[in-house]
Amino acid sequence: MIRISTIFIAICMVLVAASLGLVLYSVAGISGTESAIVALTALTFLILYNAVSMRLRDRSDVGGQIADLSRGTADLARQVAEFGRRLAAVESRIAASNSTNSDRIQSVIGEINELGGLVRQLATTVAAHEDLLAGHASAPAPAPVSRPEPETPIDLAAPFEEKPLAPPPLPQPPLRPASPTVQAAPPVQTAHGRNQTQLLATLRNAVDENRIDIFLQPMVTLPQRKVRFYEAVTRLRDERDQLIAAEEFISIAEASGLIGRIDNMVMLRCVQVLRRLMVRNKDVGVFCNVAASTLGNSTTFAQCLDFLEANRALAPSLVLEFKQSTFRNLGPAETENLAALAQRGFRFSIDHVTDLRIEPRELADRGVRFIKVPAALLLDPKQASASDIHPSDLSDLLGRFGIDLIAERIEGERAVVDLLDYDVRFGQGFLFAPPRPLRPEGASATGGASPNQVQDIQGSNGSATPNSGATSSAPPPQRVTGNAALARRI
């Protein structure tokens, strides 16, 4: 339409100009040249007038379009702003709702955990009462003296946060000093009457026949006294199934070269126990003692390293424990082996601390994350002058380097009160619980495996299955039924 109108206007302008020239030539008597000039001049003015009028008309049209476009853009901006405001309001409401739901869920979980603890305590009390009633009803004569450890085995199926029960009073002689591997429990029978030759023969037979047991002693938080870690305590059973404490055979094992095989077996049992514990709680940890000679022996350490490499997924929960003297006398081989373990993610603990001259930065660089100090050493007033730091400031100093202080060998409530003033977070000792055997079902503490079996286990994704043919040194528990059996399952 635009092109047709333009052509029509052009034709009209030519006709008007030609008509004007013809009129002047025929009526006014002007010559043809002059009439043509006048006609061309008129045509030129008409063309200029049409161009200017069309430009003005187009400008007004474009201005209107631009104004309409501006109004549309402004409306779109207002709509986008409104949508943004509504979206922000929705996000804030969703965040508030999620926070409220999370708080409610956490409170419900806390209440459920508390209720579960109360139910377990009630079930344990009912089971104990029913056992007592069943014992009085079925036993016509007084029962023989039983050992406290087999009567109260550690149930690894119980929730990890359960508060450990205080051990019953034991009519035992004063406690012996702790063994180089673990603390000694009062009920453990000693090897009195044996000389070193006989004890060495007993040790060799126990290692060959897989009669190396582990007991578990819990480490609790202070002051809540909730179990957070377990220490594997080594025990040896002789031919008569009598338990021999570690301090009585560990030196002979090191001198005879058997300590490497023992550490291999204990490490395997610790992995078995840790897998059972982690089924219920991923925050559980097990402390496994390792001898200095094992760390320095290339052949024995290579076997341990292969086994730990196969179980590398358990590295955050398996803590390898060494003596303080071992860390102070590290040679090139021991340092290299220790670095290999730390490179694979395993953490270390130091026990048998004899003084508080500790370099936390150096220990933290080597991978140490726990230091176990006897409570008597921490509370000894002489240590304030003998060491570079006051014992009350030791926990804060170690915490700056990511090391937790554990007070061990706690025997009385008075020591716990004094340790709280020292900001000690973890405690271990007979006040909370003695070393106890595992429950017989599943992977028991006596389910043994030889070092050759350790290599077979490494080929099966690092998992270990205890030997069901091994027997525990403790007598089998009495079969219970009814409420007592239900309580034991809980």
N, C-alpha and C positions, 0 to 999 in steps of 0.2 A: 504493500500500500504506500509505503514511503516513496519508493522509486516511481511509481505511477503518478503520484501527486507532484513529485518534483518535475517529472517530464511534462506533465500538464501545465504547471506554472511556467516552465521555460517556453513552451509553445505559445502560451498566452502572452508572455512578455515579448516574444518575437513578433507576434501578430500585432500587438499594440504599437510597437516601435515602427513596424512596416506600415501600418495604417497611418500613423502620424506623418511619416515621410511622404506617403502617397497623397495625403490631404494637402500638405504644404506644396507639393509639386503641381498638383492639379488645380487647386483653388487659389493659393497665394501666388502662384506663378514663379516659385523659387526653382532654380535649376536643379537638375537631377543630382549633381554632386553635393550641393548644399543640403538637399532633402535627405540624401543618404547619411550625411554627417550628423544631421539633427536626429535621424532615426537611430543611428548607432549610439549617440549620446543618451537618448532616452532609454535605449536598451541597457546601457551601462548603469544608469541610475536605478532602473528597475532591478537589475541584478544585485547591486549593492544593498538596496533596501530589503530585498528578500533575504540576502545573507545575514544582515544585521538582525532582522526580525526572527529568523530561525535560530540565530545564536542566543538571543535573549530568551526565546521560548525554551530552548534546550537547557539553558542555565537554570531557569526556574524549575524545570522538571528534575534535573540532577540534584538541585538543592532540596527538593521535597523528598527524593529518594534517600539522600544522605540523612535527613532528619528522621525519616522512618527507620533507617538502619540504626541510627543512634538510639532511638527509643527502644528498638528491639534488643540491642546490646545491653542497655541498662536493665531492661526487664530480665534478660537472661542472667546478668550478674546478680540481681537480687534473688532470683530463684536458686542459683548456685550457693549463695551465702546462706539462704534459708536451709537448703539441704545439708550444708556443712554444719550449721548449728544443730540441726536435728540429729545428724550422725554423731556429733560429739556428745550430745545428751544421751543417746542410746549407748555409746561406748562407756560413758561414765556409769550409767545404770548397770550395765553388764559387769563392769569391774567391781562395783559395790556389791552386786549380787554374788559374784564369785568369791569375794573376800568374806562375805557373811557366811556363805556355804562352807568355805574352808574352815573358818573358825568353829562353826557348828560341828563339822566332821571331826576336827581335832578334839573338841571337847567330848564328843561321843566316844571317840577312840580311847581317850584317857579314862573315861568312866568305865568302858568295857574292860580295859586292862586292869583297872583297880578291882572291878567285880570278878574278873578271872582270877586275880591273885587271892581274893577272899575265898572264892570257891575252891581253889586248890588247897589253901590252908585248911579249910573246913574238911575237904575230902581227905587230906593227910591225917588230920586229927581223928576223923571217923575211922579211917583204916587202922590207925595205931590202936584205938580203943577196941576195935573188933579183933585185931590180932591178939591183944592182951586177953580179951574175954575167951577167944578160941584157945589160947595157950593154957589158961587156967582150967578150962573145961576138959581139954583133951590130955593134959599131961598129969598123970597121977603122982609122979615124983618130980622133984626140982630139976629143972633143965640144967645141963652142963653150962659152964661159963662160956659165953660166946663173945666173939670179938666185935666191937662196935662198927668197924668198917664194913664188913659184909652185911650187917643188918641194915645199914642205911646207904645203899649204893647210890651213886649219882645217876639220875635219870636224864639222859641227853635228849629225850623227847619232850621234856618239860620246857616251857617258855624260858628264854634266856634271861628275862628281867626278873625272874623270881628271886626273892630275897632268900639267901641261904639260911638254913636253920642253924641255930647255935648248937654245937656238939654237946651231948650229954656229959655230965661229969664222969671222968674215967679214973678209976682207982689205979693209977699208974705211977711209977717213980718219976722224978723230975725229968724234964725234957733234955734229951741229948743235944749237943750242937748240931746244926744242920749239916747235911752231907754235901760233898762237892757238887752234886747234881741237883738235889731238891731237899726240902726240909723233911726231917724224919718224923713219922707219926708214932705216938706212944704204943699203939697195939702191935706194931711190927716186931716180930721175933728176931733176935740177933743170932749171930753165928758163934756164940760162946762155946768154948770147948773144941774149936777147930783151929788147927795151925794154918799157916799160910799155904802149905802144900795141899792140905785137904780142901781149903777154901778155893784154891786155884782149880782143883779137879772138879769141885762142885760148880764153879763158874763155867768151866769148859762144857760140862754136861748140860748146864742150863742153856747155854748159848746154842749148842748143837740140837737140843730138843725143844727149842722155842719156849723156854720157861722164863722169859723176861716179861714182866708185867708192868703196866703203867697205872698209877693212881692219879686222880685229878684233884688239885687243891684250888679253890676259886680265889680270885682277886676281886675285891668289892670296891665300890665307890664310897667315899667318905663325904658327908656323914650318912648318906642314904642306905649304904650297905647293900647295894644291888650288884649282882654278879656281872662283871664285864669281861673278864678273862679267866682262863684256866691255865695252871702250870702242870705239865706232865711230870709226875714223880716216878722215878724208876725203882722197881722192886725185883728181886731175884727169888725164885722158888727152888728149893733143893729137892732131893729125892722124896722127902717126906712131906712135900708141899708146905714147908715152913718158909715164911717170908724173911728175906735178908735185906737189910737197909742198904742204901747206896754207899754210905760212908764206910761200910765194912768191906766192900769189894771193889770200889772204884779205883783205888790206888793199885791194887793187884791187877785189875783189868788193863790199866794204862801200862804197867810194867811188862805184862805178858803180851801186849799187842792186840788184845781182844776188844778194846774200847771202840775201835772203828766198827766192828760188827754190831756191837751193842747200840751205838749211835744210829747205825743204819736201821736196826729193828725199831728203836724208839721213834725215829723220824717217820717210819712207815705207820706206826700206830697213831702218831699225832695227826697225820694226814687223814687216817680213817676217822678218828674222833672229830676232827674239824669238819669233815664232810657231813657227818651226822648232825653236828651242831648247826651248821649253816642251812640245813633244811628248814629250820624254824626261825633263824635270825641271822641276817647277813653281817651284823656288827660284832659277831663273836670273834674271839681271838684265843689262840693256844700258844703258850710259851714252851719251846722245846730246847732242852739243854744240849749243847754240843761241846765236846772236850777239845782242849787245845791241841792234843796230838792228832785228833781227826782233822782239824783245820790245817795242820802242817804236813800230814801224810798225803802225798800226791795220789796214790792209788785209791785209798779210802775216800778222799775228798772227791775224786772224779766220779765214784759211784754215787755219792750223796748229791753231787751237782747234777748228774744225769737225772736222778729221781726228782730233785727239786725243779729242774727244767721242765719235766713232764707235768708237774703240778704247779706251774707258774701262775695259774689263775688264782691260787690260794695265797699268793705272796703277801697281799695286804693283811691277811689274818694269821699267818704263821710267823711267829716271832722267834728267832734263833737267839738263844741265851748263852753268853760266855762269862767267864770269870773276869774280875777286874785285873787280875795278874796277867791274864791272857792278852788283854788289850795293851798292857804296859810293856809286854815283852814280845811284840809282834816282829817277826822276821820278814825278809823279803817274800818268801813263799806264802806265809800267812797273810801278809798284806795284800798280795795279789789275789789269793783265794777269797778273802773278805770282800775285795772290790768286785770280784765276779758275782758274788751273791747279791751285793747291793745293786749292781747293774741290772740284775733280773728282778728287782723290786722287793726283795726281802728286807725286813727290818730286824734290828738287833736290840738286845737287852743286855745289861751288865748286872751281875749279881756278885755275891761274896765280896762286897765292898768293905774294905778294912779301914779306910780313911776318906776324908772329904776333900782331898786335893784332886779336884776334877777340872778338866779343861773342856767345857761344854761345846765350844766351837769346833775343836778337833774331833770330838766324838760325833757331833752332828754331821760333819763332813764325811765321816766313815759310815754313816747310816744308822747310828744308835738313836733309838726313839724312846727307850725306857731305861731307867736306872733304879735298881732295887737296893735300898739301904736299910739295914736293920733298925728297928725303932729305937733300940737302946743306944745305937750310935748317934742317931739324930738328936735324941734327948740328953745325950751326955754333955754336961756343962764344959768339960775339958776340950771338946771339939771347937768351941768358939775361939779359943786361943791357939789351938793347934792347926787350924785350917785358915785359908785366905778369906773365907766368907762365913758369916754366921749361919748356923744350920737353919734358922728361921727364914733366911733369904734364899736358900738353895732352890726351893721349888720355883720361885719367880725367875731366878737366873737360868735355870734349865728350860723353863717355859719360853723364854725369849728365843731359844734355838730349837724349839719344837720337840723338846725332850720332856717326858712325863716322869715324875718322881713317884715311886712306889715304896711305901714303908712295909717291910716284911717282919716276920717273927713278932707279931703283935700278940701279947698274951693277956692283957687286962684292959678294962674299960678306961682306967686312968690314962693309959698311954694314948688311947684314941682321942680323949679330950685334949691332951697336950699337943698331939699331932695336928688337930684342927687349927690350933693357933699358928702352926707352921705352914698352913695352906697346902697340906698334902692331900691329893685328890684320890689316891688309890691305897688300899691296905690289903695285907695278906698275913695270915697267921691262924693259930689254933683257936683264937677267940671267935673267929667267924666260922671256920670249918676246917677239920683236918683233911689230909689227903684221903680220898675215898675211891674204891674201885668202881668200875662201870657196871651198869646192869648187865646181867648175863645174856639177854636177848640181843640180836644184832651183832654189831662189831664190838665185842667185849674187850676189856683191857688185856685179856690173856690170849686173844686171837692172834697167834704169832705168824710170822713169815720169815723165812731165811733170807739172807742177802741175795741168793739166786732168784727167789720169788720176787724180790724187789725189782730185779731187772725185767722179769716177765710182766710185772705190773706197769712198768714204764711203757711198754709197748701197747698197752690197752688204755691209752688216753690218760695215764697217770692215776687212774682210780685203783683202789685197793679193796679187796674183800677179805675179811678176817677168816682165819682157819676155824671152821666149826668143830674140828676135832680136838682142839685144845681145851683144857679145863681150867677153871679158875681155882685159886687157892682157897677161896672162901667156900664154906658149905653152901649147898643149894638152898635158896629161900623156900620157906614153907608155902605150899600152895594155898591160896586164899580164894574164897568165893563170895558171891553176894556183893554187898556194898563195898567191902574191902577191895575186891577185884576191880570193881568199877572205879574206885578211887585211885588204884594203882594205874589204871589206863589213863585217867585224867592227868 
